[in-house]
Amino acid sequence: MNLADLNKVALAMVTPGKGILAADESSGTIKKRFDAIKVESTEENRRDYREMLFRSTEAMSKYVSGVILYDETIWQNAKDGTPLVKLIEQSGAIPGIKVDEGTQALPQCPGELVTVGLDKLAERLKKYYERGARFAKWRAVIDIGSGIPTMTAINVNAHALARYAALCQAAQIVPIVEPEVLMDGDHDIDRCYDVTQRVLNMTFQELRIQRVELEGMVLKPNMAISGKKCPKQASVEEVAEKTVRLLKACVPAAVPGIAFLSGGQSDEEATAHLNAMNRIGNLPWKLTFSYGRALQAAPQKAWSGKAENIAAGQRAFTHRARMNALASKGEWDTGLEKKVA
């Protein structure tokens, strides 16, 4: 393992003014997204859609540091035969790959899940590296509800995340460590804070046990935020202040950067929260975005599966990427959204 090279890639992934496009939706998830815009989820349509994003020259070269791909996508070629991985590299962004294989029910823990995919991961990582992937992603899912999460769920997911991260570094691939505390429930921001604190503490404990070099990874956490069904939604300022306090308490300064997931927030909320955190400033790590839906909902709608809408889809993608790029430097404000609209 060459830590200097891993650190270089990790720092490039969190370059100020750039962030990561999460284009790693599973076939099931992208089908739901396509159903919403009345587009059939065929391999060709998925390829065309992603090619549209990767060919958005301004967005990709100015605002995107890396792209997380799904297994299908990393092997696909564009219409003209160019590998999609090459399109990403040509724009100056780094190709990455989602390597977990989804979740399974966790035995003895009703309502809780564990992420799977460690078997044969070492061999898969070799192939992904040869194809051009320089970072990977593994997502653990922690739900908040009555009596959950249990310590068991937090423990097994943190252990799997750390094993995945160690395997990545051995393959000269930077791991994105993603322990996601879901925002689906009716819990308030303080409950989210407490659970996320337990999850992050356990995750870093496991990373240390498994000798993961913190300088060669990127953390992809949720924000401290109210559950979607909570009657009292925390303000942008409270989300920013509590998230920064939480991260300072749990995340060692050795980690090069933190790229947040949007986790079901609206496009503008995800941007506003990131911006407010960067305005607080004086942080030991870079704070940026690794958004999926919050970067893609607008371009998907604008494109709607029609070749004549490709330019409109690219404009929508460039706009969202630019807004989040500004937020990653604390330079965004609502007025900028209105101007384009």
Phi and psi in degrees as a GROMACS rama.xvg file:
@    title "Ramachandran Plot"
@    xaxis  label "Phi"
@    yaxis  label "Psi"
@TYPE xy
-105.883  100.52  ASN-2
-65.7082  -35.7835  LEU-3
-59.4307  -41.6855  ALA-4
-69.2012  -40.6348  ASP-5
-61.0148  -43.3396  LEU-6
-63.4404  -37.3551  ASN-7
-62.7338  -44.3589  LYS-8
-66.0866  -44.6239  VAL-9
-59.6508  -43.1259  ALA-10
-65.8625  -38.8392  LEU-11
-64.1439  -33.9249  ALA-12
-66.3506  -26.459  MET-13
-114.907  29.6518  VAL-14
-52.6714  129.509  THR-15
-56.7139  133.675  PRO-16
88.2208  4.48986  GLY-17
-136.414  160.797  LYS-18
-150.604  -177.253  GLY-19
-105.027  130.01  ILE-20
-86.6336  119.088  LEU-21
-90.7495  94.5307  ALA-22
-109.293  40.7489  ALA-23
-110.235  28.461  ASP-24
-60.5095  136.194  GLU-25
-66.3665  165.822  SER-26
-56.8684  -37.6822  SER-27
-65.555  -43.3761  GLY-28
-68.6611  -43.7363  THR-29
-67.2871  -29.5717  ILE-30
-62.4751  -42.9598  LYS-31
-60.5773  -44.4615  LYS-32
-63.141  -41.7402  ARG-33
-70.3286  -36.7614  PHE-34
-56.8406  -40.0081  ASP-35
-64.6372  -27.4193  ALA-36
-106.777  13.2337  ILE-37
58.6435  46.067  LYS-38
-120.484  134.646  VAL-39
-71.373  136.053  GLU-40
-87.7137  76.8395  SER-41
-97.5212  163.362  THR-42
-59.9678  -38.2893  GLU-43
-66.4987  -43.7279  GLU-44
-64.1527  -39.726  ASN-45
-64.3911  -40.9273  ARG-46
-63.0015  -47.5179  ARG-47
-60.1854  -42.4417  ASP-48
-61.9827  -48.4237  TYR-49
-70.3894  -34.5656  ARG-50
-60.8532  -40.2269  GLU-51
-56.064  -45.1589  MET-52
-64.417  -48.271  LEU-53
-70.0536  -19.3912  PHE-54
-93.1846  4.76121  ARG-55
-75.7717  85.9032  SER-56
-54.0248  -47.6568  THR-57
-65.1942  -48.5223  GLU-58
-59.8532  -48.7486  ALA-59
-67.7764  -41.5417  MET-60
-80.9015  -30.2077  SER-61
-96.2454  -34.4482  LYS-62
-121.113  -8.73856  TYR-63
-113.838  124.853  VAL-64
-92.9704  -27.8344  SER-65
-160.547  161.495  GLY-66
-130.934  126.44  VAL-67
-88.4897  122.938  ILE-68
-103.961  162.367  LEU-69
-97.7942  158.355  TYR-70
-52.1683  -43.8952  ASP-71
-57.9841  -45.2261  GLU-72
-68.6402  -37.208  THR-73
-64.9443  -22.7543  ILE-74
-97.195  -4.55895  TRP-75
-82.3079  153.311  GLN-76
-109.714  151.094  ASN-77
-67.3329  172.523  ALA-78
-54.417  -35.2245  LYS-79
-87.8799  8.01794  ASP-80
94.013  -7.91157  GLY-81
-71.8055  129.873  THR-82
-57.6778  137.457  PRO-83
-57.8265  -34.0508  LEU-84
-57.4245  -39.2483  VAL-85
-67.4619  -37.7804  LYS-86
-59.188  -41.1148  LEU-87
-65.2341  -46.5434  ILE-88
-62.1965  -41.1757  GLU-89
-62.7159  -28.0551  GLN-90
-80.0956  -9.13137  SER-91
95.3047  1.50277  GLY-92
-93.0654  164.071  ALA-93
-102.398  128.697  ILE-94
-76.3814  139.474  PRO-95
-133.425  173.037  GLY-96
-143.128  135.922  ILE-97
-79.1864  125.613  LYS-98
-114.31  -10.9175  VAL-99
-72.8918  159.514  ASP-100
-113.19  36.1219  GLU-101
84.0677  -167.063  GLY-102
-118.015  158.481  THR-103
-131.446  159.304  GLN-104
-61.2647  138.671  ALA-105
-88.7001  120.62  LEU-106
-55.6828  142.475  PRO-107
67.6585  5.08115  GLN-108
-129.972  80.3465  CYS-109
-55.0978  133.537  PRO-110
83.3858  2.94133  GLY-111
-118.675  155.172  GLU-112
-125.315  156.302  LEU-113
-129.187  140.512  VAL-114
-81.5765  138.981  THR-115
-118.845  167.264  VAL-116
130.827  10.9338  GLY-117
-76.4407  -28.5725  LEU-118
-60.0165  133.471  ASP-119
62.5886  10.6395  LYS-120
-62.5976  -38.3786  LEU-121
-56.9284  -43.0883  ALA-122
-68.1307  -41.2646  GLU-123
-62.5391  -40.868  ARG-124
-61.2708  -39.4192  LEU-125
-57.0929  -46.4532  LYS-126
-66.0263  -40.4915  LYS-127
-64.9521  -38.7572  TYR-128
-62.6312  -44.2182  TYR-129
-61.7536  -32.1472  GLU-130
-78.0269  -14.0418  ARG-131
121.882  -4.81626  GLY-132
-69.7542  132.828  ALA-133
-118.37  -4.19097  ARG-134
-146.033  164.148  PHE-135
-136.807  170.728  ALA-136
-139.32  141.166  LYS-137
-139.069  126.888  TRP-138
-111.139  126.787  ARG-139
-102.518  142.269  ALA-140
-117.604  119.778  VAL-141
-117.848  121.303  ILE-142
-99.7756  146.856  ASP-143
-106.122  129.15  ILE-144
-165.001  -164.778  GLY-145
-69.0414  113.863  SER-146
76.7304  2.10011  GLY-147
-129.895  153.029  ILE-148
-79.7895  148.138  PRO-149
-83.8049  161.131  THR-150
-62.2608  -31.8427  MET-151
-58.5339  -50.2404  THR-152
-62.9173  -42.7347  ALA-153
-62.6821  -44.1621  ILE-154
-62.5696  -52.0724  ASN-155
-67.5205  -35.5507  VAL-156
-70.2146  -38.7845  ASN-157
-66.0647  -39.0933  ALA-158
-63.2618  -45.951  HIS-159
-64.4222  -41.6018  ALA-160
-58.713  -42.7069  LEU-161
-70.5537  -37.575  ALA-162
-64.3965  -43.4011  ARG-163
-58.9098  -45.8023  TYR-164
-63.2583  -40.6164  ALA-165
-64.8857  -41.8551  ALA-166
-63.1927  -40.4282  LEU-167
-59.8143  -50.43  CYS-168
-63.2135  -34.7309  GLN-169
-64.4122  -27.3734  ALA-170
-94.334  9.92701  ALA-171
63.7579  38.6447  GLN-172
-123.846  133.298  ILE-173
-77.0128  124.716  VAL-174
-85.039  131.126  PRO-175
-88.4803  120.552  ILE-176
-97.8171  112.884  VAL-177
-120.032  90.3015  GLU-178
-94.0311  104.43  PRO-179
-99.1532  117.233  GLU-180
-88.6388  115.58  VAL-181
-67.6557  149.209  LEU-182
-104.148  23.9785  MET-183
-76.6475  -19.8159  ASP-184
-86.2004  -163.476  GLY-185
-107.093  16.4511  ASP-186
-72.8862  157.792  HIS-187
-91.9848  176.708  ASP-188
-62.823  -32.8791  ILE-189
-68.8947  -35.7531  ASP-190
-66.8325  -40.7613  ARG-191
-60.9865  -42.2503  CYS-192
-58.7357  -49.8906  TYR-193
-62.0423  -45.9028  ASP-194
-65.4697  -45.2043  VAL-195
-62.0017  -37.4467  THR-196
-61.5901  -44.6312  GLN-197
-62.5526  -42.5382  ARG-198
-64.8751  -46.7997  VAL-199
-66.2759  -41.7098  LEU-200
-60.7276  -44.9287  ASN-201
-66.0385  -39.2577  MET-202
-62.637  -46.3748  THR-203
-70.052  -30.6008  PHE-204
-62.8327  -45.6178  GLN-205
-66.0754  -39.9635  GLU-206
-59.1823  -39.496  LEU-207
-68.6114  -44.6711  ARG-208
-57.272  -38.5213  ILE-209
-94.6224  16.9643  GLN-210
59.0312  35.9604  ARG-211
-77.4154  131.7  VAL-212
-80.4217  114.337  GLU-213
-63.8142  -29.1463  LEU-214
-68.026  -14.4472  GLU-215
-112.36  34.8545  GLY-216
-142.643  167.253  MET-217
-130.243  137.114  VAL-218
-94.2637  136.315  LEU-219
-123.842  85.8415  LYS-220
-100.19  170.982  PRO-221
-80.0306  165.98  ASN-222
-88.655  162.081  MET-223
-77.4295  112.956  ALA-224
-150.719  153.653  ILE-225
-69.8163  147.421  SER-226
-61.7441  151.867  GLY-227
-56.2737  -33.624  LYS-228
-95.2736  5.55877  LYS-229
-71.9801  128.351  CYS-230
-62.3343  -27.7455  PRO-231
-108.155  106.455  LYS-232
-88.3155  129.241  GLN-233
-66.7728  148.051  ALA-234
-73.1088  166.237  SER-235
-56.6731  -43.1171  VAL-236
-64.2768  -40.9752  GLU-237
-68.4672  -40.9087  GLU-238
-59.5838  -46.1229  VAL-239
-64.3107  -47.8487  ALA-240
-64.1399  -45.7081  GLU-241
-70.9039  -36.2638  LYS-242
-65.943  -44.3845  THR-243
-63.6951  -41.5269  VAL-244
-62.8419  -42.7197  ARG-245
-61.1603  -47.5636  LEU-246
-65.5004  -40.1434  LEU-247
-62.2657  -32.3421  LYS-248
-75.9047  -26.1613  ALA-249
-116.516  -26.3776  CYS-250
-104.531  116.977  VAL-251
-60.1565  147.904  PRO-252
-65.2059  -17.2863  ALA-253
-66.4174  -23.3318  ALA-254
-68.3929  124.786  VAL-255
-63.0758  -35.8579  PRO-256
-166.063  164.043  GLY-257
-124.484  122.642  ILE-258
-117.033  107.003  ALA-259
-70.2149  149.338  PHE-260
-88.2457  155.441  LEU-261
-89.1642  -27.8421  SER-262
56.8631  30.1193  GLY-263
99.7056  0.882986  GLY-264
-72.2557  157.704  GLN-265
-70.9267  162.717  SER-266
-50.4314  -51.6185  ASP-267
-71.9454  -34.741  GLU-268
-61.114  -46.4229  GLU-269
-59.6743  -38.9325  ALA-270
-69.7095  -45.4519  THR-271
-62.0461  -41.1605  ALA-272
-65.6562  -44.1289  HIS-273
-62.7829  -41.9895  LEU-274
-61.6088  -45.6058  ASN-275
-63.257  -36.1469  ALA-276
-66.7792  -42.7883  MET-277
-69.6752  -24.7696  ASN-278
-70.5771  -28.4928  ARG-279
-62.1726  -41.6135  ILE-280
67.7079  -173.149  GLY-281
55.8744  48.7054  ASN-282
-108.266  145.905  LEU-283
-75.9003  -15.6653  PRO-284
-129.723  162.925  TRP-285
-75.3925  140.923  LYS-286
-115.776  118.757  LEU-287
-139.96  -161.446  THR-288
-117.859  149.305  PHE-289
-136.02  72.6388  SER-290
-96.1  145.775  TYR-291
-105.115  -82.6615  GLY-292
-61.5995  -37.1155  ARG-293
-69.4041  -13.5623  ALA-294
-100.898  -23.9516  LEU-295
-107.356  -17.5767  GLN-296
-57.734  -45.5728  ALA-297
-66.2534  -49.7622  ALA-298
-62.582  -34.4877  PRO-299
-60.6257  -46.0065  GLN-300
-64.9211  -43.3898  LYS-301
-64.9239  -37.4457  ALA-302
-74.8936  -52.1647  TRP-303
49.4802  31.2394  SER-304
78.7978  7.74296  GLY-305
-108.178  130.545  LYS-306
-57.7035  -35.186  ALA-307
-71.188  -10.5324  GLU-308
-99.52  7.02713  ASN-309
-58.5698  -44.9556  ILE-310
-62.9108  -39.3526  ALA-311
-65.3976  -41.0188  ALA-312
-62.9379  -40.572  GLY-313
-67.8877  -37.3597  GLN-314
-62.9806  -43.1507  ARG-315
-64.1482  -39.988  ALA-316
-66.5104  -44.2613  PHE-317
-60.7622  -41.3556  THR-318
-61.3128  -49.3951  HIS-319
-64.8443  -39.765  ARG-320
-63.1493  -41.3379  ALA-321
-66.1836  -43.2015  ARG-322
-58.2507  -43.9164  MET-323
-72.6409  -32.285  ASN-324
-62.3784  -42.0352  ALA-325
-64.3839  -40.6413  LEU-326
-63.5798  -31.7712  ALA-327
-70.0606  -10.1528  SER-328
-114.646  5.18508  LYS-329
70.9136  27.6824  GLY-330
-114.72  14.5594  GLU-331
-92.7423  148.629  TRP-332
-147.167  161.193  ASP-333
-54.8174  -34.4804  THR-334
-54.9649  -33.4436  GLY-335
-66.3275  -31.1009  LEU-336
-67.4974  -45.4464  GLU-337
-62.6516  -42.408  LYS-338
-53.1633  -46.7364  LYS-339
-71.8596  -43.7057  VAL-340
